[in-house]
Structures are given as structure tokens and as C-alpha cells.
């Protein structure tokens, strides 16, 4: 069965954005060609949206920037907006604080129109090509994002990349999750199976220390309410390298709805969404309206040779798999 593909609107630049509607088991999802964005995800037994989204393109070019998108080609932060690649310094856009590159700058993947390569009733694959030098990153690169719904409640996102010159690739899916249909996620409970995390400085750049979570407020192995946690925009260190698909986190709403996250990635960036501010008309998400759980490589890895590498070379394939499993264990 073919997918339902429809018009979603126009960008400020006059580009046409399409939406792909998917369904399988108890899940329904909508994927946008703008940013390969998960615009909506619903579980039939709940009914409300499980991710922050909007019905207009303008929202994704404004208050919901990054929400639901594939960010990259290098997600998270690069200190000094520069890094060495194959022995040569490369400079990038300093789009955060004038000194830091965040999510590859203001023209990262979240702002681009991806093309639909294939789509069916329960799956869609989007792709994009980046030219050598685009964003300051070397190599002609091809990136794909495959979304698949699997009954009864799995969303699987499969990301790949190739390059014809040494480059940096660290992709991340950037949805903000909200499992109760409310405007505040602080009653949610989060568990992360990580023994270490990365402390950050006042610019949110890792200090270089890989600190044990034991005895700190970042100890989430047993699960804690979000109200008990410090401000979060930190990487939890899951493994020293990419590995097989492994369950690493669980988020539960006060309603009992549960999200279990499995990934191949060595890191999980957890961001509490504290920056959200409703507009002058009172519309739009409020602080803590959603929590981002972003499987990825460790931030600032290009400048930290002791961190898991995010370098991709010709002849290699970057391949990330992340599975979001949704269920309601206490509801018959």
C-alpha cells in the first residue's frame, strides 16, 4: 500500500514542504520533508500527540526550531566553531554565543528540504545530498533517514551517511517527548542506563572530564522524576563506541504511558526543554513542555581525541539505528 503524501505548506524561501502520513499497529506518524521532521506521533490508546509539533511551517522556522528534525551533519556543539579534519583546520558557523557551532549552524539539516526516496503505508525514506564545503564540512555527502512503524508500538529510525572525503558525521533525531498530553513534563520519570556523564562549562561545552554518575544528581540508572533533576543539557555516556541495538533509557509519564529507547549510539543527550517561551499571544510551548532524548556521538568529539570518533572516511558507511517503543503497561 502506498503512503499518503500531502502538501504541508511553504517555507519563507518559497519551498514546498510535503508531509508523509504513516500508520501501523497502534501508532500513527507524520514526517515532513523539511528537516526530515517527525511532526506528529500518536498512540491509539492515548490519543494525544507524543512529540511537540505544529501545523504550520512557520513554527519550525521559529519557536519549534530543531523539534522533531534530524539535526546535523554534526549534531550538538563544536567548541570554537572549528575542528581539525584529516590534518586541516575547518571553520564553521558560530551560531551560539558567537563562539560555538550548534547543530552545524543556522543552515544545518533541520532547515533543508529532503527528498522522498520511497514511502509505504508504514515506512518512508528521505534523503539529502550535501556538497563539499557545505557548512564548512568537507566531502560530498549523502544522508538518508528511514522511518518505520512496527506493530504494536515501535518507531524505528535508521540513519545512514557516506562521503567521498574525510568528514564529520554525527546525526541525531531531536524530538521533544511529552507522554501525558499536558504542557509540562516535569512529572515524567526518566531512567538512563549510563555510568558516566559529561560535565559542561558555562557555554555548555564538555570540560573533557568523563564523570561517574554515582553520588551525583545525574544518577538516573534507577529512574528519577524530572522535578528532582538539575537543569539538563548533558550527554550521558552509554558506551565507548557504536554497538548493537541496546535499550538505554525509559521515560514514563504520570499517566503511565511509557517510552523505551534503544540505540546503537555511544551517547544520549538529554535536554529538558527549559528554553521554551509562549509567544505574546500566549500560544506555543511553555518551559519544560517536552524533553529531548537524542542518541548521538559525544558532543565536541571533533576536538576531543579521547571521545568516540565522529570522523567518516570514504568507503565507510555511518549507520545509526534508534528504536522508540511505546506502550502502556498498567492499562488493560
C-alpha positions as CSV (number, residue, x, y, z in Angstrom):
1,X,0.0,0.0,0.0
2,X,1.3,3.4,-0.9
3,X,1.9,6.2,1.6
4,X,-0.4,9.2,2.0
5,X,1.7,12.2,0.8
6,X,0.2,15.7,1.0
7,X,1.1,19.3,0.9
8,X,2.1,20.9,4.2
9,X,2.9,24.5,3.3
10,X,5.7,26.8,2.1
11,X,9.0,27.9,3.7
12,X,9.9,31.5,4.0
13,X,12.1,30.9,0.9
14,X,9.1,29.7,-1.1
15,X,10.0,26.0,-1.0
16,X,7.2,23.4,-0.9
17,X,7.1,21.2,2.1
18,X,5.4,17.7,1.9
19,X,4.0,15.5,4.7
20,X,4.0,11.7,4.7
21,X,1.4,10.1,6.9
22,X,2.2,6.6,8.3
23,X,0.3,4.1,10.4
24,X,0.9,0.6,11.8
25,X,-0.4,-1.2,14.8
26,X,-1.3,1.4,17.4
27,X,0.9,4.2,16.0
28,X,0.3,7.0,13.6
29,X,3.1,9.3,12.5
30,X,3.6,12.3,10.1
31,X,7.0,13.0,8.6
32,X,7.9,16.3,6.9
33,X,10.4,16.8,4.1
34,X,11.6,19.9,6.0
35,X,14.3,18.7,8.2
36,X,13.1,15.0,7.9
37,X,11.0,16.1,10.8
38,X,8.7,13.9,12.9
39,X,5.8,16.4,13.0
40,X,3.3,14.1,14.9
41,X,3.3,10.8,16.6
42,X,0.2,9.3,18.3
43,X,-0.6,6.1,20.1
44,X,-4.1,5.0,19.6
45,X,-4.6,4.1,23.3
46,X,-3.7,7.6,24.3
47,X,-4.9,9.9,21.6
48,X,-2.8,13.0,22.3
49,X,0.5,13.9,20.5
50,X,3.6,12.3,22.0
51,X,6.0,14.8,20.5
52,X,5.9,18.6,20.3
53,X,4.8,19.7,16.8
54,X,2.8,22.3,14.9
55,X,0.5,22.5,11.9
56,X,2.5,25.3,10.2
57,X,5.9,25.5,8.5
58,X,6.4,28.9,10.2
59,X,6.6,27.2,13.7
60,X,9.5,25.1,12.5
61,X,11.3,28.2,11.3
62,X,10.7,29.9,14.7
63,X,9.8,28.6,18.2
64,X,10.0,24.9,17.2
65,X,13.4,25.0,15.5
66,X,15.0,21.6,15.8
67,X,11.8,20.0,17.1
68,X,11.4,16.5,15.6
69,X,14.2,17.1,13.0
70,X,17.2,15.2,12.1
71,X,20.0,17.6,13.2
72,X,23.5,17.6,11.7
73,X,25.5,16.7,9.8
74,X,27.2,17.2,13.2
75,X,24.7,17.4,16.0
76,X,25.3,19.2,19.3
77,X,28.2,21.6,19.9
78,X,31.6,22.1,18.4
79,X,33.7,24.4,20.6
80,X,35.4,27.4,19.0
81,X,33.3,26.7,15.8
82,X,36.3,24.9,14.4
83,X,37.9,21.4,14.2
84,X,40.8,19.6,12.5
85,X,39.8,17.1,9.8
86,X,42.5,15.0,8.1
87,X,45.2,17.4,9.4
88,X,43.5,20.6,8.2
89,X,41.5,23.2,10.2
90,X,37.9,23.7,9.2
91,X,35.8,26.6,10.4
92,X,32.1,26.5,10.9
93,X,29.3,29.0,11.6
94,X,29.4,30.2,15.3
95,X,25.6,30.3,15.7
96,X,25.6,30.0,19.5
97,X,27.1,32.7,21.7
98,X,29.4,33.8,18.9
99,X,31.9,31.1,19.7
100,X,30.1,27.7,19.3
101,X,28.6,25.8,16.4
102,X,25.3,24.2,17.4
103,X,23.8,21.5,15.2
104,X,26.0,22.6,12.3
105,X,24.9,26.2,12.2
106,X,21.8,28.0,11.0
107,X,21.6,26.1,7.7
108,X,22.0,22.6,9.2
109,X,19.9,19.6,8.1
110,X,16.9,20.8,10.2
111,X,16.5,23.7,7.7
112,X,16.8,21.7,4.5
113,X,14.3,20.1,2.2
114,X,14.9,16.4,2.0
115,X,13.5,14.3,-0.9
116,X,11.2,11.3,-0.5
117,X,13.0,8.3,-1.9
118,X,10.4,5.7,-1.0
119,X,7.3,5.5,1.0
120,X,4.6,3.0,2.0
121,X,1.8,2.8,4.5
122,X,4.1,2.2,7.4
123,X,7.5,3.5,6.2
124,X,9.3,6.3,4.5
125,X,12.9,7.0,3.5
126,X,14.1,10.6,2.9
127,X,17.5,11.6,1.6
128,X,19.6,14.7,1.1
129,X,22.9,15.4,-0.6
130,X,25.4,17.9,0.8
131,X,28.1,19.4,-1.4
132,X,31.8,19.5,-0.4
133,X,32.3,22.6,1.8
134,X,28.6,23.0,2.7
135,X,28.5,24.4,6.2
136,X,32.3,24.3,6.3
137,X,32.4,20.5,6.3
138,X,34.4,18.6,3.6
139,X,33.2,15.9,1.3
140,X,30.3,15.3,-0.9
141,X,27.9,13.5,1.4
142,X,24.7,11.6,1.1
143,X,22.5,11.2,4.1
144,X,19.3,9.1,4.5
145,X,16.7,8.9,7.2
146,X,14.4,5.9,7.1
147,X,11.3,5.9,9.4
148,X,9.4,2.7,10.1
149,X,6.4,1.9,12.3
150,X,6.2,-1.6,13.6
151,X,3.2,-3.0,15.4
152,X,2.2,-2.8,18.2
153,X,4.1,0.4,19.2
154,X,7.6,0.8,17.7
155,X,9.0,3.7,15.8
156,X,12.4,2.8,14.2
157,X,14.7,5.5,12.7
158,X,17.6,4.3,10.6
159,X,20.2,6.9,9.6
160,X,23.0,6.4,7.1
161,X,25.7,8.6,5.6
162,X,28.6,8.3,3.1
163,X,31.3,10.7,2.0
164,X,33.9,11.0,-0.7
165,X,36.4,12.8,1.6
166,X,37.2,12.6,5.3
167,X,34.4,14.4,7.1
168,X,32.5,14.6,10.3
169,X,29.1,12.9,10.8
170,X,27.1,12.8,14.0
171,X,23.4,12.7,13.3
172,X,20.6,12.9,15.9
173,X,16.8,12.8,16.0
174,X,15.6,15.8,18.0
175,X,12.0,15.2,19.1
176,X,10.7,16.7,22.3
177,X,8.7,14.0,24.1
178,X,5.6,14.5,26.1
179,X,3.7,11.5,27.3
180,X,0.7,12.9,29.2
181,X,-0.9,15.4,26.8
182,X,0.0,18.2,29.2
183,X,2.1,21.3,28.9
184,X,4.7,20.3,31.4
185,X,6.8,17.1,31.5
186,X,8.3,17.6,35.0
187,X,6.1,14.8,36.4
188,X,7.7,12.4,34.0
189,X,10.2,9.8,35.3
190,X,13.4,9.2,33.4
191,X,15.8,6.3,33.6
192,X,19.2,6.3,31.7
193,X,21.5,3.3,31.8
194,X,24.7,5.3,31.9
195,X,27.5,5.0,34.4
196,X,29.1,8.3,33.3
197,X,28.1,11.7,32.0
198,X,30.0,14.8,30.6
199,X,30.1,17.9,32.8
200,X,29.9,21.1,30.8
201,X,31.2,24.7,31.2
202,X,29.1,27.9,31.1
203,X,28.9,27.6,27.3
204,X,27.6,24.0,27.6
205,X,30.8,22.6,26.1
206,X,32.1,19.4,27.7
207,X,35.0,20.1,30.1
208,X,36.7,16.9,29.0
209,X,36.0,15.1,32.2
210,X,34.1,11.8,32.0
211,X,32.5,11.8,35.5
212,X,30.8,8.8,37.2
213,X,27.1,9.5,37.8
214,X,27.2,7.6,41.2
215,X,26.7,10.0,44.1
216,X,25.7,12.9,41.8
217,X,22.4,14.5,40.8
218,X,22.9,12.9,37.3
219,X,22.4,9.3,38.7
220,X,19.5,8.1,36.6
221,X,20.1,4.4,36.5
222,X,17.3,3.7,38.9
223,X,15.0,6.3,37.4
224,X,14.0,9.7,38.9
225,X,11.3,12.3,38.5
226,X,12.3,15.2,36.3
227,X,11.4,17.6,39.1
228,X,14.3,16.1,41.1
229,X,16.9,16.7,38.5
230,X,19.2,19.7,37.8
231,X,18.9,21.7,34.6
232,X,19.7,19.2,31.9
233,X,21.5,19.7,28.6
234,X,24.1,16.9,29.1
235,X,25.5,13.9,27.3
236,X,25.1,10.6,29.1
237,X,27.9,8.2,28.1
238,X,26.4,4.9,27.1
239,X,29.4,3.2,25.6
240,X,32.9,3.9,24.3
241,X,31.9,3.2,20.7
242,X,28.9,2.4,18.5
243,X,27.5,-1.0,19.3
244,X,24.5,-3.3,18.6
245,X,21.0,-2.0,19.3
246,X,20.7,-1.7,23.1
247,X,17.9,-0.4,25.3
248,X,19.4,2.6,27.2
249,X,16.5,4.8,28.5
250,X,13.0,4.8,29.7
251,X,10.6,7.7,30.0
252,X,7.3,7.3,31.8
253,X,4.5,9.9,32.1
254,X,2.3,10.4,35.1
255,X,-0.4,8.7,33.0
256,X,1.6,5.5,33.0
257,X,2.4,5.7,29.2
258,X,6.0,4.5,28.7
259,X,8.7,5.2,26.1
260,X,11.6,2.8,25.9
261,X,14.6,3.9,23.8
262,X,17.1,1.6,22.3
263,X,20.0,2.8,20.1
264,X,23.4,1.9,18.6
265,X,24.9,5.2,19.6
266,X,27.6,5.8,22.3
267,X,25.8,8.9,23.8
268,X,22.4,10.2,24.8
269,X,22.0,14.0,25.0
270,X,19.2,14.8,27.4
271,X,17.7,18.3,27.2
272,X,14.9,19.4,29.5
273,X,13.3,22.0,27.1
274,X,13.6,24.8,29.6
275,X,14.1,27.4,26.9
276,X,10.5,27.3,25.5
277,X,8.5,30.5,25.9
278,X,5.0,31.1,24.8
279,X,4.5,33.9,22.3
280,X,2.9,37.3,23.1
281,X,-0.5,35.7,22.3
282,X,0.1,33.0,24.9
283,X,0.4,30.4,22.2
284,X,3.3,28.0,21.8
285,X,5.1,25.6,24.2
286,X,5.9,26.6,27.7
287,X,9.2,25.8,29.6
288,X,9.5,22.0,30.0
289,X,6.7,21.3,27.5
290,X,8.9,18.4,26.2
291,X,12.1,16.6,26.9
292,X,14.6,15.8,24.2
293,X,16.3,12.4,24.2
294,X,18.9,12.5,21.4
295,X,21.0,9.4,20.6
296,X,24.3,10.5,19.1
297,X,28.1,10.7,19.4
298,X,29.5,12.7,22.2
299,X,29.5,16.5,21.8
300,X,32.6,18.3,20.7
301,X,34.1,14.9,19.7
302,X,36.0,16.5,16.8
303,X,38.1,18.4,19.3
304,X,38.4,15.6,21.9
305,X,40.5,12.7,20.6
306,X,39.7,10.7,23.7
307,X,36.0,10.8,22.9
308,X,34.4,8.3,20.5
309,X,35.3,9.5,17.0
310,X,32.7,11.0,14.6
311,X,35.0,11.0,11.6
312,X,33.7,9.3,8.5
313,X,36.0,8.3,5.7
314,X,35.5,7.4,2.0
315,X,34.4,3.8,1.7
316,X,32.9,3.7,5.2
317,X,29.2,4.0,6.0
318,X,27.8,5.8,9.0
319,X,24.8,3.8,10.3
320,X,22.7,4.6,13.3
321,X,19.6,2.7,14.4
322,X,17.3,4.0,17.1
323,X,14.0,2.4,18.3
324,X,11.3,4.1,20.3
325,X,9.0,1.6,21.8
326,X,5.7,2.9,23.3
327,X,3.3,1.0,25.5
328,X,1.0,1.4,28.5
329,X,1.9,-1.5,30.8
330,X,-0.6,-0.6,33.5
331,X,-3.6,-0.1,31.2
332,X,-5.6,-3.1,30.1
